[in-house]
């Protein structure tokens, strides 16, 4: 009996010395940052101001000719096949892009709509009633955590919502906590965390769900998934110990006989 007491104490010491894995906390905000400190450049896509290194996609929607065809005066099947995707122009460090048939023009500081109107006015020298579509194709959101397919999601149109971004990422998986979806925004200089409850119907009218360039969406585990993970960790630790304990008891029992 003395041996059993000693073994029990030994097992108890082992269990008390083992620490369980803590709940995974992703990008936890330690202090509140007032809205007034946020950089005004972090706005939704409709109000986003073009910057150097941005990539603009310019589509001529007036006819089947793209910008190359306009300057060259040549139209063909190859032009028609590429016109729907338009042409891409990277904004240089001086804030300009080199437009075909026009030359270098400044676009940095403009919104997408302002740039479109500006480019249409420039092409009125070449075209009658030009009609263009301008997109900023490098804007993105990073999605990770308990989603079926996370990663980088492009912001392809104005006023993209959190639900649309999560849908493009494959949606939430069974382990996701839909009540505490985090949006980290403001960049490295002014980081701020927004907590969004996707189970609340009022969230659909919450302006915070309109995604901004370089937002980070984090979906944490729900409590049930955390408990299941802890139980699995406990089982992983306890199983070999219990095996040793039972083996020891069996040996002592045989010795006493």
C-alpha positions in Angstrom: 0.0 0.0 0.0 2.9 2.3 0.7 4.1 1.8 -2.8 0.7 2.8 -4.2 0.8 6.0 -2.2 4.3 6.9 -3.4 3.3 6.2 -7.1 0.1 8.3 -6.7 2.1 11.2 -5.4 4.6 10.8 -8.3 1.9 10.9 -10.9 0.3 13.9 -9.2 3.6 15.8 -9.3 3.9 15.1 -13.0 0.4 16.3 -13.8 0.8 19.5 -11.8 4.1 20.3 -13.4 2.6 19.9 -16.9 1.2 23.1 -18.4 -1.6 23.1 -20.9 -1.3 25.1 -24.1 -2.8 28.5 -23.7 -5.6 29.8 -25.8 -4.3 31.2 -29.0 -4.5 35.0 -28.9 -4.0 36.6 -32.3 -3.0 40.3 -32.6 -4.5 41.2 -29.3 -4.9 44.9 -28.8 -3.4 46.0 -25.5 -4.6 49.6 -25.4 -7.3 51.7 -27.0 -6.3 54.1 -29.8 -8.8 56.9 -30.4 -10.1 57.3 -33.9 -8.6 60.8 -34.1 -5.1 59.3 -34.2 -5.8 57.1 -37.3 -4.1 58.1 -40.5 -6.7 59.6 -42.8 -5.2 57.7 -45.8 -6.7 54.5 -44.4 -10.2 54.8 -45.9 -12.5 52.5 -47.9 -11.7 51.8 -51.5 -14.1 54.4 -52.9 -12.1 57.2 -51.2 -8.7 55.6 -51.5 -6.1 58.0 -52.9 -3.7 56.6 -55.5 -0.1 56.3 -54.4 3.3 55.5 -56.0 3.7 51.8 -56.7 0.0 51.3 -57.1 -1.1 49.5 -60.2 -3.9 50.9 -62.3 -5.9 48.8 -64.8 -7.4 51.0 -67.5 -10.2 49.7 -69.7 -11.7 51.4 -72.7 -15.3 50.4 -72.5 -16.4 52.6 -75.4 -15.5 50.1 -78.1 -13.3 47.1 -78.8 -10.1 49.0 -79.0 -7.7 49.2 -76.1 -5.3 52.1 -75.5 -2.5 50.6 -77.7 -4.9 50.4 -80.7 -6.0 54.0 -80.1 -2.5 55.4 -80.6 -1.6 53.0 -83.4 -4.9 53.2 -85.2 -5.0 49.5 -85.6 -8.0 47.3 -84.6 -8.1 43.5 -84.8 -9.1 40.2 -83.1 -6.1 40.3 -80.8 -7.1 43.8 -79.6 -10.7 42.7 -79.0 -9.5 39.7 -77.0 -7.5 41.8 -74.5 -9.7 44.9 -74.3 -11.9 43.4 -71.6 -8.9 43.1 -69.2 -7.5 46.5 -70.2 -3.9 47.5 -69.7 -2.0 47.8 -66.4 0.1 50.9 -65.5 2.3 51.2 -62.4 2.4 54.5 -60.7 5.9 55.8 -60.6 7.6 57.3 -57.6 6.9 60.8 -59.0 3.2 59.9 -59.0 2.8 59.6 -62.8 1.8 56.9 -65.3 2.7 56.8 -69.0 -0.5 56.7 -71.0 -0.4 55.4 -74.5 -0.8 58.2 -77.0 -0.7 60.9 -74.2 2.5 60.6 -72.3 3.3 60.9 -68.6 0.4 62.3 -66.5 0.1 62.7 -62.7 -2.4 60.5 -61.0 -1.1 60.2 -57.4 -3.4 61.7 -54.8 -6.5 61.1 -56.9 -9.3 58.7 -56.1 -10.2 56.1 -58.6 -13.1 58.1 -59.9 -11.1 61.3 -60.1 -8.4 59.5 -62.1 -11.0 58.0 -64.5 -12.5 61.5 -65.2 -9.0 63.0 -65.7 -8.0 60.2 -68.1 -11.3 60.6 -70.1 -10.7 64.3 -70.4 -7.2 63.7 -71.7 -8.4 61.2 -74.4 -11.0 63.6 -75.7 -8.2 64.9 -77.8 -8.1 61.5 -79.5 -11.5 60.0 -79.1 -15.1 61.2 -79.4 -16.9 60.9 -76.0 -14.3 58.5 -74.5 -15.5 56.1 -71.8 -13.0 54.4 -69.5 -13.0 52.2 -66.4 -10.1 52.6 -64.0 -9.4 50.0 -61.3 -6.7 49.9 -58.6 -5.8 46.2 -58.8 -3.1 45.9 -56.1 -5.4 46.7 -53.1 -5.8 43.7 -50.8 -6.8 42.2 -47.5 -5.1 39.4 -45.6 -7.3 36.7 -44.2 -6.2 34.0 -41.8 -7.3 31.9 -38.9 -10.3 29.6 -38.9 -11.3 29.9 -42.5 -11.5 27.3 -45.2 -9.1 29.1 -47.4 -7.3 32.1 -46.1 -4.5 34.2 -47.7 -4.5 37.4 -49.7 -7.9 38.6 -51.1 -7.9 41.3 -53.7 -10.2 44.3 -53.3 -11.6 44.5 -56.8 -14.5 46.9 -56.2 -15.7 49.8 -54.0 -17.3 49.1 -50.6 -16.3 45.4 -50.4 -17.6 44.0 -47.1 -16.1 41.7 -44.5 -18.6 39.0 -45.5 -17.6 39.2 -49.1 -13.9 38.9 -48.2 -14.6 35.9 -46.0 -16.7 34.3 -48.7 -13.8 34.7 -51.2 -11.6 33.0 -48.6 -13.9 30.0 -48.6 -16.0 31.0 -45.6 -15.6 30.1 -41.9 -14.8 26.5 -40.9 -16.4 24.6 -38.0 -13.9 25.8 -35.5 -14.5 29.5 -36.2 -15.7 31.9 -33.6 -18.1 34.0 -35.6 -18.8 36.4 -32.7 -15.3 37.8 -32.4 -13.9 38.3 -35.9 -11.1 40.7 -35.7 -10.2 43.4 -38.3 -6.7 44.9 -37.8 -6.4 48.2 -39.6 -4.4 51.4 -39.5 -1.0 49.9 -40.5 2.1 49.6 -38.3 2.0 53.2 -37.2 -1.7 53.4 -36.0 -2.9 49.8 -35.5 -6.4 49.3 -34.2 -8.5 46.3 -33.7 -12.2 46.1 -34.6 -14.3 43.2 -33.1 -17.1 42.2 -35.4 -20.0 39.9 -34.4 -21.2 38.1 -37.5 -24.1 36.6 -35.5 -25.7 40.0 -35.1 -28.0 41.1 -37.9 -27.1 44.7 -37.1 -23.6 44.0 -38.4 -24.9 44.3 -41.9 -25.3 48.1 -41.4 -22.0 48.5 -39.4 -19.7 50.8 -41.4 -16.7 49.0 -39.9 -17.2 46.0 -42.1 -16.3 48.0 -45.3 -12.8 46.7 -46.0 -9.8 49.0 -46.4 -6.6 48.4 -48.1 -4.1 46.2 -46.1 -6.7 45.2 -43.5 -5.9 42.0 -41.6 -8.9 39.7 -40.9 -8.3 37.2 -38.0 -10.8 34.5 -37.2 -10.1 32.8 -33.9 -11.2 29.4 -32.6 -14.6 29.1 -30.8 -14.7 27.9 -27.2 -15.8 24.4 -28.2 -12.8 24.0 -30.5 -10.4 25.3 -27.8 -11.8 22.8 -25.2 -11.5 20.0 -27.7 -7.9 21.0 -28.4 -7.1 21.1 -24.7 -8.7 17.7 -24.2 -6.6 16.3 -27.0 -3.4 17.8 -25.5 -4.4 16.4 -22.1 -5.0 13.0 -23.6 -1.6 13.1 -25.4 0.2 13.9 -22.1 -1.8 11.6 -19.9 -1.9 8.5 -22.0 1.8 7.5 -21.6 1.8 8.4 -17.9 -1.3 6.3 -17.2 0.3 3.5 -19.1 3.4 3.7 -16.9 1.2 4.0 -13.8 -0.9 0.9 -14.7 2.2 -1.1 -15.6 3.8 -0.2 -12.3 0.7 -1.3 -10.4 0.6 -4.6 -12.2 4.3 -5.2 -11.4 3.8 -4.4 -7.7 0.8 -6.6 -7.6 2.8 -9.5 -9.0 5.7 -8.9 -6.6 3.4 -8.9 -3.6 2.1 -12.3 -4.7 
